[in-house]
Amino acid sequence: MAFEEVKSVLIGENGGYKFIVVELVQGDERKVVVRATDLAQYHAGIFSRTLWRRYHARDCAGNLSKREEELCRECSCNCAIQLKCLGGGRIHLDRVNKTIHIWDRSTGYGLEPDRETRTVGLLQEAYPEFEVICGKPDGIRD
């Protein structure tokens, strides 16, 4: 897949998740993407399931006790795209009310920089008919 074809935002079908914001680097090009899924319990699992496994050869994992972005810097599989998780938090996409709430921070990756501009902007671009709100929605328990 060509670098420019990588979608900026991918959110799974269900309403509540954790999300991550990741910088992809290919040569001199950089792209920031948002990924959210309910298929992983932790933010690192989202990173692994949605990006790491897609852009790295199976045999480049090496020492699996290291975080994926450390492996990305050290791997020798000549992967076309390098990855760095910038942070993340919680996300709730409400398709009925057409709202997306983002809040909280990833324990492992922290709060991504520029959430209220870059992350919100990426979500608004991907879901132009939705209102994107920084803050926990009413009725959601952690």
N, C-alpha and C positions, 0 to 999 in steps of 0.2 A: 504494500500500500504506500502510495506517495505521501510525503509529509503533509502537503497541503490538503489531502483528503481526510486527515484525522479530524473527527468531529470535535468541536470545542466543548460540547456538553453532552453527556450521556447519563440519563437517570432511568433506573429500572421502573417497572410498571406499578409497583405498590407505593403507598403514600409516605411512609416514614423510613428514613435511612440515616446512615452516617455518610458524609461526603469528604472528598479530598480535592485539593487543587494541586496540579502537577505541572511543572515546566518540562517541556520536551525540547531537546536540542538536537539539531541535525546540521552539522557543519556550522555555518554562520547564521542559520535560521533558528528562531526560538518561537515557541507557541505555548500558551498556557491553556490548560484544559480542566474541566470539572468532571468528576466521576462520582456516581452514587449508586449503591446497590444494597439490597437487603440479603445478599448471598454471603456476606462476610460479617463476622461479629466485631472485628476491630478495623481501624483505619488502614493498618498495614495489610490486612487481608484484601481490602478494596484495591490497594495499590498493586498487590500481587495478582489478583484475579483479572483486573481490567486493563492493566498496562504492562507490568513486568513480563508476564508469561507471553504476551502478544509480541513484544519487540525483542526478546532475548532467546537465544538458542537454549535448548534444554540442558546442555552440558556446560553452560557458562556460570551456573549458580555457585560453584565452588563451596566456600564455607557458608552454609545456610544459617549460621547463627548471626551473621551480619545482616543489617538492614538492606533492603533492596537497592536503595540509592548508593550505598557504599559499594555494593557489588557492581553496580552500573559503572562506577568510576574505575573499578579494578578489573573488570572482566576482560577476557581476551578473545571473545567470539566475534569481534569486529561488528558489533551491533550498529545498525544504521542510526538508531535514535537513542540518545542518552536521556535519562529520566531523573527528576529531582522533585520529591514531594515538598510543597511549600507550606502545607498546613491543611486544616480541615475542621469539621465540626458536625453538627446535626442539620438535617434538611427534612422538610415536610412539604410535599407537593400535593396540593388539594385541587384535583381536576374539576370538581363541582363548582367551587367558589373561585377558581382560577387564581390561586395564590401560591406562592412559594415562600416559605419561611426558612431562614438559615440562622443558626445560633450555636452557642457553645464553642468549644475548641477540642481538637484532638489531643488526647493525653500524650501520644507518642510524637506527633508532628507539630503540635501547637496551633496557634491561630495564624492563618495565612495573611501576609501583608496585603493591604489595600482591599480588604473584604468589601467595604461599602462602595468602592468604585469598580475594581476589576472583577471580583467574583459576581457582584450584583449585575454588572454590565454584561458579563458572559451569559448569565441566566436570562436576563431580559432579551438579549439578542436571540437566544435559542427558543424562548417562550414569549414572544412579543405580546400575546394576548393575556399574559399573567402579570399580576402585581408581585414584585419581589420585595420581601420585607426582612430586614435584619432584626430578629427578635423571635422568641419562642411563641408559637401559637397558643391560644387559649385551649384548654382541655387536653393538652399533651403532657404526659408524665414521662420523666426520665427513666 
